[in-house]
Structure formats: C-alpha cells, structure tokens
Amino acid sequence: MSNIYKALQERILVLDGAMGTMLQAYKFSEEDFRGDRFKDYPTPLQGNNDLLSITQPEAIKTIHGKYFEAGADIIETNTFSGTTIAMADYQMEDLVYELNYQSAKIAKEVALEFTAKEPQKPRFVAGSIGPTNRTASMSPDVNDPGYRAVTFEDLRIAYKQQIEALLDGGVDLLLVETVFDTLNAKAALFAIEQVKDERNIEIPTMLSGTITDASGRTLSGQTAEAFLISVSHIPLLSVGFNCALGANLLQPHLEAIANKTDFAISAHPNAGLPNAFGEYDETPEEMGEQIEEYLKKNLINIIGGCCGTSPEHIRVIANISAKYKPRRHSELISESN
C-alpha cells in the first residue's frame, strides 16, 4: 500500500484506457461469450464483458499487457458490471464472486510480470467498481417520483460481495468509478469501510464521478464541488472524474476541485465526444494536447482514458505526463512519512 503513496509523490501515475473499446475489436460472437461452460445458458450473454474473464481470459490478459506496455502504472480489473444488481440482466448473480475473483487474479498476474521486469516502476491493479444500472436517489418512473428501483442496503450488500472477491483476487486498490449518483457511491464506500474493519486491513480507494452534460452536474444533480464535499468524510486516495466528456470539457470540473482537497486528483476522460455512430474519433495526439493543459495547470496526480481510448492514447498520455511533476498535496506527504 505504501508503494502507491510513494509512487504518487514521485510522478504522475498513468491509469489504463478503455476495456470495452479494446474488446469490441475482437468482435466476439455469442458463442465466444458463452465458451464451452455456458453453451446451454438460458439467456443471451453477448455484451456481458465481465464474463470474458472466465470464457476468454487470454484476451483480457493481452489487453492488460498492452496498457502496461504503453506506460500505464495502474490497470483496472474487468469488473465494471460485477455486482449482483448489474448481473441480474444476464441471470448471472450467482457468478459474481467468481467473475470478480478471476478478473482480479488475471490483472494481478500481468501486473506482477511487469513489476518483475521493471522493479523501479511497480505496477498496480485497481478493482473496478461500476455504478450499477440503477439509481438510489431518483425514480426511474416519471409517474411515481417517490419510487426507488434499489435501496442503499441492496447496494451495500452487492458492493460488499464484489469488494471481498476483488480483495481475495489480489487487487492493490479499489476504484469506485463513473459515479452518476452519489448515494450509490456512498453505499460502495460504506461497504469498503465495512470490509476494511472486518478484515483489519487498509486498502487505498479511488473515487471517480461523472459529469453527465453541459450543466456541469452529475446525473443526481451535484456540481463537481458538491460531489467532492459530500464524499470528503471518507479517507480516499484520490477523487476525480471520468467518462461522459472529453478532456477539454472535463477541465473546468477538475479546476473546481483541485484546490479544495488534500486527496490526489484523478481524471480519465473519453476520447472526445461520440460521433453520430457512437464512435470516438479523437486521436491520441489530440487528446494528449488537451491533457497537457491539466499538467500545465498542476491539476492532477493520476491520468488515464475512458471510452474510445486505446493503448496508443495511453502511450501519448504517459509520454507527456513524464515531463511534469505531480500536483502536491498534504495527504500524500503525511501517508508516506
């Protein structure tokens, strides 16, 4: 654990890019998603990317390796939808522990390989904890604004199961990401604190919200600063934003929080905004230029990519980041002493 605090003092850490973008290039069929083990499964499984950690582990391993080769310090596990709540879409709730455990195990194996080759640059695995497909603070039914499709307790139980499996699989830190509803995130953070107490361990936790549109707010209505304030009671490694926006549109929201916290600041924006076909056109060089503005303004400690980004994007970002010093903040200094 102290390793990541030490690394954060020394340099800007680079997070990986998109897992989904890389998997789409494989063009896996329904049969590929099923593999032998699930060939007779009663529901369609194509699109369940987390399942590929079981049915196509070599592809997942290869993608992790490509991001490390491109210069990433931290890779995320293939577990964005790894809760019973999200897996209910595929009737795979019973598989949640195995999905998270295997995803963490694969990522950790690759990280150890790269750390062994370059001991001066330790590689880390972040357990990816997505927002689920439900929201605890808003109604999905416009005719019944008081209705909730999920409760805080439902989320806490689901997240706790995911967290335990990720830790058992060997992750170095946890990343609660793409937060569109802070109440969902608080359930995840509560579960993390609960597991830490039960196991008597410390595990660094990153938290990353998503600003959904030009309003500059999360889906549940918080500004960047309000989001920061509402989670600052938790001992976090970093707080930041990912997804929804490209690097240039994300910058004002990073500026809004960078001088208001002692946590590290993270960002993993999309490769611009999607085009009419839902694809991302921003080149690694275009994205790199925008991210360099973050670095010039001393805004961030951890930088990576979200939708539409590839190892080529991460390579450019890593090369640019290497020229700059990380943002300084007291939290890191006290942790490393």
C-alpha positions as a Markdown table, in Angstrom:
| # | Residue | x | y | z |
|---|---|---|---|---|
| 1 | Met | 0.0 | 0.0 | 0.0 |
| 2 | Ser | 2.8 | 2.5 | 0.9 |
| 3 | Asn | 4.2 | 1.8 | -2.6 |
| 4 | Ile | 1.4 | 3.7 | -4.3 |
| 5 | Tyr | 1.7 | 6.7 | -2.0 |
| 6 | Lys | 5.4 | 6.8 | -2.7 |
| 7 | Ala | 4.9 | 6.5 | -6.4 |
| 8 | Leu | 2.3 | 9.3 | -6.3 |
| 9 | Gln | 4.9 | 11.6 | -4.7 |
| 10 | Glu | 7.4 | 10.8 | -7.4 |
| 11 | Arg | 5.4 | 11.1 | -10.6 |
| 12 | Ile | 2.0 | 11.4 | -12.2 |
| 13 | Leu | 0.6 | 8.0 | -12.3 |
| 14 | Val | -1.0 | 6.7 | -15.5 |
| 15 | Leu | -4.2 | 4.7 | -15.5 |
| 16 | Asp | -5.1 | 2.4 | -18.4 |
| 17 | Gly | -7.7 | 3.2 | -21.1 |
| 18 | Ala | -11.0 | 1.6 | -22.2 |
| 19 | Met | -11.5 | -2.1 | -21.8 |
| 20 | Gly | -14.7 | -2.1 | -23.8 |
| 21 | Thr | -13.2 | -0.4 | -26.8 |
| 22 | Met | -10.4 | -3.0 | -26.9 |
| 23 | Leu | -12.9 | -5.9 | -26.5 |
| 24 | Gln | -15.0 | -4.6 | -29.4 |
| 25 | Ala | -12.1 | -5.0 | -31.7 |
| 26 | Tyr | -12.2 | -8.8 | -31.1 |
| 27 | Lys | -15.8 | -8.9 | -32.4 |
| 28 | Phe | -16.7 | -11.8 | -30.1 |
| 29 | Ser | -19.8 | -13.7 | -31.1 |
| 30 | Glu | -22.5 | -15.1 | -28.8 |
| 31 | Glu | -20.6 | -18.4 | -28.9 |
| 32 | Asp | -17.4 | -16.7 | -27.9 |
| 33 | Phe | -19.0 | -15.1 | -24.9 |
| 34 | Arg | -20.5 | -18.4 | -23.9 |
| 35 | Gly | -17.5 | -20.6 | -24.3 |
| 36 | Asp | -18.0 | -24.4 | -23.5 |
| 37 | Arg | -19.0 | -23.8 | -20.0 |
| 38 | Phe | -22.1 | -21.6 | -20.8 |
| 39 | Lys | -23.0 | -23.0 | -24.2 |
| 40 | Asp | -26.5 | -24.0 | -22.9 |
| 41 | Tyr | -27.1 | -21.0 | -20.7 |
| 42 | Pro | -30.8 | -19.9 | -20.9 |
| 43 | Thr | -30.2 | -16.2 | -21.6 |
| 44 | Pro | -28.2 | -14.3 | -24.3 |
| 45 | Leu | -24.7 | -13.5 | -23.0 |
| 46 | Gln | -23.2 | -11.4 | -25.7 |
| 47 | Gly | -22.3 | -8.0 | -24.3 |
| 48 | Asn | -21.5 | -9.3 | -20.8 |
| 49 | Asn | -17.9 | -8.2 | -20.9 |
| 50 | Asp | -17.2 | -9.2 | -17.3 |
| 51 | Leu | -17.9 | -12.8 | -18.3 |
| 52 | Leu | -15.0 | -12.8 | -20.7 |
| 53 | Ser | -12.6 | -13.0 | -17.7 |
| 54 | Ile | -13.9 | -16.6 | -17.5 |
| 55 | Thr | -14.6 | -17.5 | -21.1 |
| 56 | Gln | -11.8 | -15.5 | -22.9 |
| 57 | Pro | -9.2 | -14.9 | -20.2 |
| 58 | Glu | -6.3 | -14.7 | -22.7 |
| 59 | Ala | -8.0 | -11.7 | -24.4 |
| 60 | Ile | -8.3 | -9.9 | -21.1 |
| 61 | Lys | -4.7 | -10.7 | -20.2 |
| 62 | Thr | -3.5 | -9.4 | -23.5 |
| 63 | Ile | -5.4 | -6.1 | -23.2 |
| 64 | His | -3.9 | -5.5 | -19.7 |
| 65 | Gly | -0.4 | -6.2 | -21.0 |
| 66 | Lys | -0.9 | -3.8 | -23.9 |
| 67 | Tyr | -1.8 | -1.0 | -21.4 |
| 68 | Phe | 1.2 | -1.7 | -19.2 |
| 69 | Glu | 3.5 | -1.8 | -22.3 |
| 70 | Ala | 2.0 | 1.6 | -23.3 |
| 71 | Gly | 3.2 | 3.1 | -20.0 |
| 72 | Ala | 0.2 | 2.5 | -17.6 |
| 73 | Asp | 1.1 | 2.3 | -13.9 |
| 74 | Ile | -2.4 | 1.1 | -12.9 |
| 75 | Ile | -4.8 | -1.2 | -14.7 |
| 76 | Glu | -8.4 | -1.7 | -13.9 |
| 77 | Thr | -10.0 | -5.1 | -13.4 |
| 78 | Asn | -12.6 | -6.2 | -16.0 |
| 79 | Thr | -15.4 | -5.9 | -13.4 |
| 80 | Phe | -17.3 | -2.7 | -14.2 |
| 81 | Ser | -20.6 | -4.6 | -14.0 |
| 82 | Gly | -19.5 | -7.1 | -11.4 |
| 83 | Thr | -22.4 | -6.8 | -8.9 |
| 84 | Thr | -25.5 | -9.0 | -8.4 |
| 85 | Ile | -27.6 | -5.9 | -9.4 |
| 86 | Ala | -25.9 | -5.5 | -12.8 |
| 87 | Met | -25.5 | -9.2 | -13.5 |
| 88 | Ala | -29.3 | -9.7 | -13.0 |
| 89 | Asp | -29.6 | -8.7 | -16.6 |
| 90 | Tyr | -27.9 | -11.9 | -17.6 |
| 91 | Gln | -29.3 | -14.1 | -14.7 |
| 92 | Met | -25.7 | -14.5 | -13.5 |
| 93 | Glu | -26.0 | -13.2 | -10.0 |
| 94 | Asp | -24.5 | -16.5 | -8.6 |
| 95 | Leu | -21.4 | -15.9 | -10.7 |
| 96 | Val | -20.4 | -12.6 | -9.2 |
| 97 | Tyr | -17.8 | -13.8 | -6.7 |
| 98 | Glu | -16.0 | -15.9 | -9.4 |
| 99 | Leu | -16.2 | -13.1 | -12.0 |
| 100 | Asn | -14.5 | -10.6 | -9.7 |
| 101 | Tyr | -12.0 | -13.0 | -8.3 |
| 102 | Gln | -10.9 | -14.2 | -11.7 |
| 103 | Ser | -10.7 | -10.7 | -13.1 |
| 104 | Ala | -8.5 | -9.6 | -10.2 |
| 105 | Lys | -6.3 | -12.7 | -10.5 |
| 106 | Ile | -5.7 | -12.2 | -14.2 |
| 107 | Ala | -4.9 | -8.5 | -13.8 |
| 108 | Lys | -2.6 | -9.2 | -10.8 |
| 109 | Glu | -0.6 | -11.8 | -12.7 |
| 110 | Val | 0.1 | -9.3 | -15.5 |
| 111 | Ala | 1.0 | -6.6 | -13.0 |
| 112 | Leu | 3.5 | -8.9 | -11.2 |
| 113 | Glu | 5.1 | -9.8 | -14.6 |
| 114 | Phe | 5.7 | -6.2 | -15.5 |
| 115 | Thr | 6.8 | -5.2 | -12.0 |
| 116 | Ala | 9.4 | -8.1 | -12.1 |
| 117 | Lys | 10.7 | -6.7 | -15.4 |
| 118 | Glu | 10.9 | -3.1 | -14.1 |
| 119 | Pro | 11.1 | -3.1 | -10.3 |
| 120 | Gln | 11.7 | 0.7 | -10.3 |
| 121 | Lys | 8.2 | 1.1 | -11.8 |
| 122 | Pro | 5.8 | -1.0 | -9.7 |
| 123 | Arg | 2.5 | -1.8 | -11.4 |
| 124 | Phe | -0.8 | -1.7 | -9.6 |
| 125 | Val | -4.2 | -3.2 | -10.0 |
| 126 | Ala | -7.4 | -1.2 | -9.3 |
| 127 | Gly | -10.5 | -3.2 | -8.6 |
| 128 | Ser | -13.1 | -1.5 | -10.9 |
| 129 | Ile | -16.4 | -0.9 | -9.1 |
| 130 | Gly | -19.1 | 0.5 | -11.5 |
| 131 | Pro | -22.2 | 2.4 | -10.6 |
| 132 | Thr | -24.7 | -0.5 | -11.4 |
| 133 | Asn | -27.6 | 0.1 | -13.7 |
| 134 | Arg | -29.9 | 1.5 | -11.0 |
| 135 | Thr | -30.0 | 4.8 | -9.1 |
| 136 | Ala | -30.8 | 5.1 | -5.4 |
| 137 | Ser | -31.7 | 8.7 | -5.2 |
| 138 | Met | -34.0 | 9.1 | -8.2 |
| 139 | Ser | -37.1 | 7.4 | -9.5 |
| 140 | Pro | -36.9 | 5.6 | -12.9 |
| 141 | Asp | -40.7 | 6.2 | -13.2 |
| 142 | Val | -41.7 | 9.7 | -14.1 |
| 143 | Asn | -45.3 | 9.0 | -12.9 |
| 144 | Asp | -44.0 | 7.9 | -9.4 |
| 145 | Pro | -41.2 | 10.2 | -8.3 |
| 146 | Gly | -41.1 | 8.6 | -4.8 |
| 147 | Tyr | -40.4 | 5.1 | -6.2 |
| 148 | Arg | -36.9 | 3.7 | -6.0 |
| 149 | Ala | -35.7 | 0.7 | -8.0 |
| 150 | Val | -32.9 | -0.1 | -5.5 |
| 151 | Thr | -32.2 | 0.7 | -1.8 |
| 152 | Phe | -29.0 | 1.8 | -0.1 |
| 153 | Glu | -29.0 | -1.6 | 1.7 |
| 154 | Asp | -29.4 | -3.5 | -1.6 |
| 155 | Leu | -26.4 | -1.6 | -3.0 |
| 156 | Arg | -24.3 | -2.1 | 0.2 |
| 157 | Ile | -24.8 | -5.9 | 0.1 |
| 158 | Ala | -24.0 | -6.1 | -3.6 |
| 159 | Tyr | -20.9 | -3.9 | -3.4 |
| 160 | Lys | -19.6 | -5.8 | -0.3 |
| 161 | Gln | -19.7 | -9.1 | -2.2 |
| 162 | Gln | -17.8 | -7.5 | -5.1 |
| 163 | Ile | -15.2 | -5.9 | -2.9 |
| 164 | Glu | -14.5 | -9.1 | -1.0 |
| 165 | Ala | -13.9 | -11.0 | -4.2 |
| 166 | Leu | -11.7 | -8.3 | -5.7 |
| 167 | Leu | -9.6 | -8.3 | -2.5 |
| 168 | Asp | -9.4 | -12.1 | -2.5 |
| 169 | Gly | -8.2 | -11.9 | -6.1 |
| 170 | Gly | -5.3 | -9.6 | -5.1 |
| 171 | Val | -6.1 | -6.0 | -6.1 |
| 172 | Asp | -3.9 | -3.3 | -4.7 |
| 173 | Leu | -6.6 | -0.6 | -4.6 |
| 174 | Leu | -10.3 | -0.1 | -5.3 |
| 175 | Leu | -11.7 | 2.3 | -7.8 |
| 176 | Val | -15.4 | 3.3 | -7.4 |
| 177 | Glu | -15.9 | 4.9 | -10.8 |
| 178 | Thr | -18.4 | 6.5 | -13.2 |
| 179 | Val | -20.4 | 7.7 | -10.3 |
| 180 | Phe | -23.7 | 9.3 | -11.5 |
| 181 | Asp | -25.5 | 9.1 | -8.2 |
| 182 | Thr | -23.5 | 9.9 | -5.1 |
| 183 | Leu | -25.9 | 7.8 | -2.9 |
| 184 | Asn | -24.8 | 4.7 | -4.9 |
| 185 | Ala | -21.2 | 5.7 | -4.4 |
| 186 | Lys | -21.7 | 6.1 | -0.7 |
| 187 | Ala | -23.1 | 2.6 | -0.5 |
| 188 | Ala | -19.9 | 1.4 | -2.1 |
| 189 | Leu | -17.7 | 3.4 | 0.2 |
| 190 | Phe | -19.6 | 2.3 | 3.2 |
| 191 | Ala | -19.1 | -1.3 | 2.1 |
| 192 | Ile | -15.4 | -0.7 | 1.6 |
| 193 | Glu | -15.0 | 0.7 | 5.1 |
| 194 | Gln | -17.0 | -2.3 | 6.5 |
| 195 | Val | -14.7 | -4.8 | 4.8 |
| 196 | Lys | -11.6 | -2.9 | 6.0 |
| 197 | Asp | -12.9 | -3.1 | 9.6 |
| 198 | Glu | -13.9 | -6.8 | 9.3 |
| 199 | Arg | -10.5 | -7.8 | 7.8 |
| 200 | Asn | -8.5 | -5.3 | 9.8 |
| 201 | Ile | -6.8 | -4.0 | 6.6 |
| 202 | Glu | -6.1 | -0.8 | 4.8 |
| 203 | Ile | -6.8 | -0.5 | 1.0 |
| 204 | Pro | -6.4 | 2.7 | -1.0 |
| 205 | Thr | -9.6 | 3.8 | -2.5 |
| 206 | Met | -10.1 | 6.0 | -5.6 |
| 207 | Leu | -13.4 | 7.7 | -6.3 |
| 208 | Ser | -14.4 | 9.0 | -9.8 |
| 209 | Gly | -17.6 | 10.7 | -10.6 |
| 210 | Thr | -19.1 | 11.5 | -14.0 |
| 211 | Ile | -20.4 | 14.9 | -15.1 |
| 212 | Thr | -23.1 | 13.9 | -17.5 |
| 213 | Asp | -23.6 | 17.0 | -19.7 |
| 214 | Ala | -23.0 | 20.7 | -20.2 |
| 215 | Ser | -24.9 | 21.6 | -17.0 |
| 216 | Gly | -21.7 | 20.6 | -15.1 |
| 217 | Arg | -23.6 | 18.3 | -12.8 |
| 218 | Thr | -23.8 | 14.6 | -12.1 |
| 219 | Leu | -27.0 | 12.8 | -13.0 |
| 220 | Ser | -28.3 | 13.2 | -9.5 |
| 221 | Gly | -27.7 | 16.9 | -9.7 |
| 222 | Gln | -24.5 | 17.7 | -7.9 |
| 223 | Thr | -21.8 | 20.1 | -9.1 |
| 224 | Ala | -18.2 | 19.0 | -9.0 |
| 225 | Glu | -17.6 | 20.8 | -5.8 |
| 226 | Ala | -20.7 | 19.5 | -4.1 |
| 227 | Phe | -19.7 | 16.0 | -5.1 |
| 228 | Leu | -16.3 | 16.5 | -3.5 |
| 229 | Ile | -17.8 | 17.8 | -0.3 |
| 230 | Ser | -20.3 | 15.0 | 0.1 |
| 231 | Val | -17.6 | 12.3 | 0.0 |
| 232 | Ser | -14.7 | 14.0 | 1.8 |
| 233 | His | -15.5 | 12.4 | 5.1 |
| 234 | Ile | -14.1 | 9.1 | 3.7 |
| 235 | Pro | -10.3 | 8.5 | 3.7 |
| 236 | Leu | -9.7 | 8.4 | -0.1 |
| 237 | Leu | -6.5 | 8.0 | -2.1 |
| 238 | Ser | -8.0 | 10.2 | -4.9 |
| 239 | Val | -11.1 | 11.9 | -6.1 |
| 240 | Gly | -11.8 | 12.9 | -9.7 |
| 241 | Phe | -13.9 | 12.4 | -12.8 |
| 242 | Asn | -14.2 | 10.1 | -15.8 |
| 243 | Cys | -16.4 | 9.3 | -18.8 |
| 244 | Ala | -19.2 | 11.4 | -20.4 |
| 245 | Leu | -16.9 | 14.2 | -21.5 |
| 246 | Gly | -13.6 | 14.7 | -23.5 |
| 247 | Ala | -10.5 | 16.0 | -21.8 |
| 248 | Asn | -11.1 | 19.7 | -22.7 |
| 249 | Leu | -14.7 | 19.7 | -21.4 |
| 250 | Leu | -13.7 | 18.0 | -18.2 |
| 251 | Gln | -11.0 | 20.5 | -17.4 |
| 252 | Pro | -13.3 | 23.1 | -15.7 |
| 253 | His | -14.6 | 20.5 | -13.3 |
| 254 | Leu | -11.1 | 19.4 | -12.3 |
| 255 | Glu | -10.2 | 23.0 | -11.7 |
| 256 | Ala | -13.3 | 23.3 | -9.5 |
| 257 | Ile | -12.0 | 20.7 | -7.0 |
| 258 | Ala | -8.2 | 20.7 | -7.4 |
| 259 | Asn | -7.5 | 23.4 | -4.9 |
| 260 | Lys | -10.2 | 22.3 | -2.5 |
| 261 | Thr | -8.9 | 18.9 | -1.3 |
| 262 | Asp | -5.9 | 17.2 | 0.0 |
| 263 | Phe | -6.8 | 14.0 | -1.8 |
| 264 | Ala | -5.0 | 13.2 | -5.0 |
| 265 | Ile | -6.9 | 14.2 | -8.1 |
| 266 | Ser | -7.6 | 11.7 | -10.9 |
| 267 | Ala | -9.1 | 12.0 | -14.4 |
| 268 | His | -9.8 | 9.5 | -17.1 |
| 269 | Pro | -11.8 | 11.3 | -19.8 |
| 270 | Asn | -13.2 | 9.9 | -23.0 |
| 271 | Ala | -11.5 | 10.3 | -26.4 |
| 272 | Gly | -13.7 | 13.4 | -27.1 |
| 273 | Leu | -17.5 | 13.1 | -27.6 |
| 274 | Pro | -19.0 | 10.3 | -29.6 |
| 275 | Asn | -19.9 | 10.9 | -33.3 |
| 276 | Ala | -23.3 | 10.2 | -34.9 |
| 277 | Phe | -22.4 | 6.5 | -34.9 |
| 278 | Gly | -21.4 | 6.4 | -31.2 |
| 279 | Glu | -17.8 | 6.1 | -32.0 |
| 280 | Tyr | -14.9 | 8.2 | -30.7 |
| 281 | Asp | -12.7 | 10.0 | -33.3 |
| 282 | Glu | -10.2 | 11.9 | -31.1 |
| 283 | Thr | -6.7 | 10.8 | -32.0 |
| 284 | Pro | -4.1 | 10.1 | -29.3 |
| 285 | Glu | -2.2 | 13.3 | -30.2 |
| 286 | Glu | -5.4 | 15.5 | -30.0 |
| 287 | Met | -6.3 | 14.0 | -26.6 |
| 288 | Gly | -2.7 | 14.4 | -25.4 |
| 289 | Glu | -2.6 | 18.1 | -26.2 |
| 290 | Gln | -5.8 | 18.6 | -24.1 |
| 291 | Ile | -4.4 | 16.6 | -21.2 |
| 292 | Glu | -1.2 | 18.6 | -21.3 |
| 293 | Glu | -3.3 | 21.6 | -20.2 |
| 294 | Tyr | -4.2 | 19.7 | -17.0 |
| 295 | Leu | -0.5 | 19.2 | -16.4 |
| 296 | Lys | 0.5 | 22.8 | -17.1 |
| 297 | Lys | -2.1 | 23.9 | -14.5 |
| 298 | Asn | -1.0 | 21.4 | -11.9 |
| 299 | Leu | -4.4 | 19.8 | -11.7 |
| 300 | Ile | -3.9 | 16.1 | -11.4 |
| 301 | Asn | -2.0 | 13.2 | -9.9 |
| 302 | Ile | -3.5 | 10.3 | -11.8 |
| 303 | Ile | -4.4 | 10.4 | -15.5 |
| 304 | Gly | -5.9 | 7.8 | -17.9 |
| 305 | Gly | -8.5 | 7.3 | -20.5 |
| 306 | Cys | -12.2 | 6.1 | -20.6 |
| 307 | Cys | -14.4 | 5.4 | -23.6 |
| 308 | Gly | -12.7 | 5.3 | -27.0 |
| 309 | Thr | -9.2 | 5.3 | -25.6 |
| 310 | Ser | -6.6 | 2.6 | -26.6 |
| 311 | Pro | -3.0 | 1.8 | -25.7 |
| 312 | Glu | -1.9 | 4.3 | -28.3 |
| 313 | His | -3.8 | 7.1 | -26.4 |
| 314 | Ile | -2.2 | 5.9 | -23.1 |
| 315 | Arg | 1.2 | 5.9 | -24.6 |
| 316 | Val | 0.9 | 9.5 | -25.7 |
| 317 | Ile | -0.5 | 10.5 | -22.3 |
| 318 | Ala | 2.2 | 8.6 | -20.5 |
| 319 | Asn | 5.0 | 10.3 | -22.5 |
| 320 | Ile | 3.5 | 13.8 | -21.9 |
| 321 | Ser | 2.9 | 13.1 | -18.2 |
| 322 | Ala | 6.5 | 12.0 | -17.7 |
| 323 | Lys | 7.6 | 15.6 | -18.4 |
| 324 | Tyr | 5.6 | 17.1 | -15.5 |
| 325 | Lys | 5.7 | 16.9 | -11.7 |
| 326 | Pro | 2.6 | 15.7 | -9.9 |
| 327 | Arg | 0.3 | 18.1 | -8.1 |
| 328 | Arg | 1.4 | 18.4 | -4.5 |
| 329 | His | -0.9 | 17.9 | -1.6 |
| 330 | Ser | -0.5 | 17.2 | 2.1 |
| 331 | Glu | -2.4 | 13.9 | 2.3 |
| 332 | Leu | 0.3 | 12.1 | 0.3 |
| 333 | Ile | 3.1 | 13.6 | 2.3 |
| 334 | Ser | 1.6 | 12.5 | 5.6 |
| 335 | Glu | 0.8 | 9.0 | 4.4 |
| 336 | Ser | 4.4 | 8.4 | 3.1 |
| 337 | Asn | 6.1 | 9.6 | 6.3 |
